[in-house]
Structures are given as C-alpha cells and as structure tokens.
Amino acid sequence: MKELPLKGFRIADFGWIYAVPHATAWLGALGADVIRIESMRSIDMIRFLSGTDGMMGLNRSGMFHSINFSRRGVMLNLGNPEAREIARKIVKLSDVVTENFTVGNMAKYGLAYEDLIKIRPDLIMLSGTPLGQDGPLARTVGFGPTTQAYAGLCHITGYPNSFPSGIATSWPDFAVGVGMVFFLLAALRHRARTGEGQYLDLSMAEMVTSMIPEAMMDFLMNGRDDGPIGNRDESMAPHGVFPVAGDDRWIAIVCANDTDFAALCEVIGTPSMAADRKFSRLSGRLANVDELEREIAARTKNFERDILVASLRARGIAAGPVYNTEELVNDPAFAASGMMIKVRHGEVGERSIPGLPVRFSAIEPDYRGAPMIDEHTDEVLTSLLGYSAGEIAELRNSGVIG
C-alpha cells in the first residue's frame, strides 16, 4: 500500500456531534493520526442515537460509528486540572486542534488558541460554531435547523404560499464538515510553505449562506426576493418529482430543452402535448407550469417507476428514482460504487458504513472502526506520552480519566 498523504500529521480532536467528527474521519482515512478526546462527564449525544440491532448503548450507535471512523479514542475529564495538562501534552505533539463547542468553552479549560500556541507555536486550530467567535451573537447555541434558518436557507426552501422549511435535522453539519477538510488542508499547505500555524474561525451559518448564491446574488444585484419555488426551476420545465404506480413512489424528471420535452411526451404516451402551443416552447411551459405538472403526473402514475426511468434515460432525459434508504443501499450502481465499506467495531462486530465518496487510483484510504469510549486511552498515554501502567491506574482512580 502506498503511503497515505496525511501520514505523519496528528490531530487533537475535541469535536463532537456531526461536523467536526465528519471532517476528522475523512482526514483520518487519508492517514492523519486523529485522537478523539471525550469525557464521561459530557458524552457526545450521538453515542445515544440509533442503537445497533435495536439495542442502545454507549458503543452501539450506528450513527456514531458511521462518522467517527479512522481515529483513536481517549477519555479525559477536562474538569480536572491534571486531565487538562494531559490534553495539552497531546496538543504539543499535534499539528491540528479541532473543536466545535460553544464560544468560550475551550478558554474555560485553558485550551483556547492563545493558550495552545504557547506550547505549539505552529499549531493550526479550527473552531466551528453556528455564528463565529465574535460579534453580538457569537455565544448563541445552535444546531442544524437553527443554523439553516439564520443563514437564509429555510426562506428559499419549501413550496410557494407555504411555510419555510429546512433540509432534515442534521444538515448542514456534513456539508460544513467537508468544508472543514478543505480549510484545514489549505492551512497545512500554508504552514508547509511558510512555517506558520493559524487559527480558523468557521461560522456554520456563513458557510450555508455561501451555498445559496442564486438567492443572495438575485437580491444583491436585482433587488428580488422571490422565496421558495418547491421543486421547480426558473429556466427548465418540467423540473420536479412525479407520482408513479404504487404507494408513495416517485420519479424525478428534468427536461433541459424543447427536444427533451418532446421525447418525454412520446415516452409517457402523449405526443400531442409537445405540439400544444401552451407547452411546445419553454416560455409556455413556464407560464403554464401548474397545468403542465398535472398533465405529466396524470400519465406517470400509470408507469412502474424503474421501467419509466430506464425509458427516459434511453432517450437522454435526466430522470431518476426517488429512493428510500433501503432502495438506495440495495441499488446495484450504488453497491458497485465502492462507497460502502466494512469496518470492525469493538462491540458490534463488522458493519457496513459509508466511506469517502471518491475512488483514488493511487492510494487506499485507511478505514478503521469508530472507537469505543475510552478504547485507546491507555495506548495513547503509554506510546505517545510515556505514562506507565501504574501511573495510568492512578489517573483512573483519581478521576482524571473519566
């Protein structure tokens, strides 16, 4: 196996929930030594979600396992001064520190960037918070739904004449996590060229706003604030999802031009609709989109979904099934993608989880199962920091490890 690109880099990871663990999992799979620091005093809430095989437990969360792979797990009670000193020793031997606590929490433990660069001057530290580290709302506590709302996404998501809508509960954490990977790699590149570390202050809300450029630029350049348009598009029609045969089964169809629309009409058995003056040209379809969608839906509901998808794709039309989770993981194309990987977890055994959504031709990512709580504490304290077995036992007895 060829050497992974991040081999030799170490990350002291204080992050929890979704965004930071998602980022450091990718970095760990690319070779970084990620040391996840947890505490029984404030357990990552994700450890309590989606118990494997219907059984709950600190080490049984399928969600935790799926986003915390390729790392080592250390347990430290940061409320204890000696535990904070051990954390600083880990940081001193690390290239990167990551965290996504409420503003001020790291400083409370003497682990703020200003504290840590005294022991590691070229340190790179990333803090991810809903609204950044400074400003009047910096200490605001937030989760995915509130971040989406503040960032403007909910205002443009949903259907016309209805209430604002978010995109699931855990978005945008994973998109933000991907951004964190990019920013950290950029900072590492900068340090390699200059020798300088730096502090990365990431606002999740700002990142979400950056991902809705159409709405932002339409307002800034044109003064328009149109709000949600459902599944529709301002420059294509039809553009949306339509019912197919069966209970709650759907197909997504997009016609990019008049030729696509004519082909769609042939496939669904209504070629005359392509010659109708209301629908033959894009301008007419956009002007009569309600009627257009009703006419298409009346035909698609008579087709078996996958047969219709295949027929439309054969004509070069963008079409796809609206999958539920079970259908997705059992789709032959998805299985062939190699995205699902098998890793072994200490308590639940070998399980399939999503890996990196890319196939490298020259490297093989290092996938390892997520750590059980406290799984690697002794290993890290012994091999990295030089503690003896007796010293570690004393740390446990005194509540430093816990």
Secondary structure, DSSP 8 states (H G I E B T S, - for coil): ----TTTT-EEEE---SSHHHHHHHHHHHTT-EEEEEE-TTS--GGGGSSBGGG---TT-BHHHHHHS-S-EEEE--TTSHHHHHHHHHHHHT-SEEEE---TTHHHHTT-SHHHHTTT-TT-EEEEEESS-SSSTTTT----HHHHHHHHTHHHHSS-TTS----STTTTTHHHHHHHHHHHHHHHHHHHHHH---EEEEEEHHHHHHHT-HHHHHHHHHH-------TT--SS-SSEEEEE-SSTT-EEEEE--SHHHHHHHHHHTT-GGGGGSTTTSSHHHHHHTHHHHHHHHHHHHTTS-HHHHHHHHHHTT-EEEE---HHHHHT-HHHHHTT-EEEEEETTTEEEEEE--S---SS----------TTTTHHHHHHHTT---HHHHHHHHHTTS--
